[in-house]
């Protein structure tokens, strides 16, 4: 079973994402509103996966993903944004992230499709 931490500054998106993911059988174990609280929550909760908004108020999602990698976190990271992937270019494929899902395309299937087989 996949446990998920949602890191996004929009309360409305966190609520929507939780509802969508839980309806698709995934378990949301926590939420954070910015990069700093997201890093702390990952250290405390140790989720299987972090759904990480790129546009956070204190640091961007790329910086958070790098900090998680530097910390040796075993949590997988999926980046999300309301903007198109093409706007981020090669930054989406650098670092230790599983991939990217647009916010309006978020589903359990989209997340599961990014996970390694096994």
N, C-alpha and C positions, 0 to 999 in steps of 0.2 A: 504494500500500500504506500502511496506517495503522500507525504505530509508537506504542506505548502505554507510558506510565509509570504504575505503580500506586502510589498513596500511601495507605497504610492501616497502622494500628498493630497489626493482627492478622496474625501470620505465617501462620496457618491460612487466613485469607481471601486473602492475597496469593498463596499457593500455589494455592488453588482458582481464583481469578480468572485467574491465569496459565494454568492448565490449560484452563479453559473458553474463554478468548479465543484461545489458540493452536490449540485443536482446531477453532475456527471460522475459522481462517486469518488471524488478526491476529498481529502481531509485538509481543511485550512486550520492551521494550528496557531496562527497569530497574524498580527498586522503591525505595520510601522508607518510613520508619517513622513520620515525623511531618512537620509543616508546614515546619519549618526545613530538614530534609534534602530534603524534596520540592522546595522552592524552589531549592535548590542543584542538585539533580539536573536540574530543568527547564533551568536556565541552562547546565549542562554538556552534557546529552544532546540538548536541543531536540526532544523527541518531538512527533509530530503531535497527540497527544491525552493528556490527564492524567485518569486515573480517580481521583477525589479523594474520600476518605472525609470526611464532614462532621464526625464526632466524633473529632478527633485530640487527643493529649494536650497539645500546646503551644499550638496555635491552632486554631480550627475551620476547616473547609473553605471557608467563606465568606470568611474573612480571607485564606486562602492564594490563593483565586481572585482576590480584589481586589489582592493583592500582585503576582500574575502580570500582571494587567491594567496596574497602575501601572508595572511593569517593561517594558511593551511586548512581552511574550511573545506569540508567534504560535501557541503551543500551545492547542488547543481544550481545554475543561474539561467533563467530565461528573461531576456529583456523585453520590455513592452513600451509602447508609446502610441499616441493618437496620430502621430506622423508616419509617413511611409518609410519603409526600410531604406529606400534609395536616398533619402535625405541624410542618412548616417554613413553611407558608403562603407569603406573597408573597416571602419571602427566596430561594426557588428560582428566581424569574424575574427577580430583580434582578442586575445585574452581567453579566459576559460569560461565561456558561456556556451550553453547548448544551442541557442538560437534566439529568434525574435518572433514575437506575435503582436500584430496590431491590436490595440485595445478593442476595436469593434469586431475583431475576428477571434476573440478569446473563447476557448471552450476546453473542456477536458480532453477532447480528441486532439485538439491542436497542441496541447501540452504533452500528451502521451506520444504524439507523433515525433516529438523532438528527443524523447528519451532513448537511450541506447537499448537495444534488444537484450533480453535476459532479465 
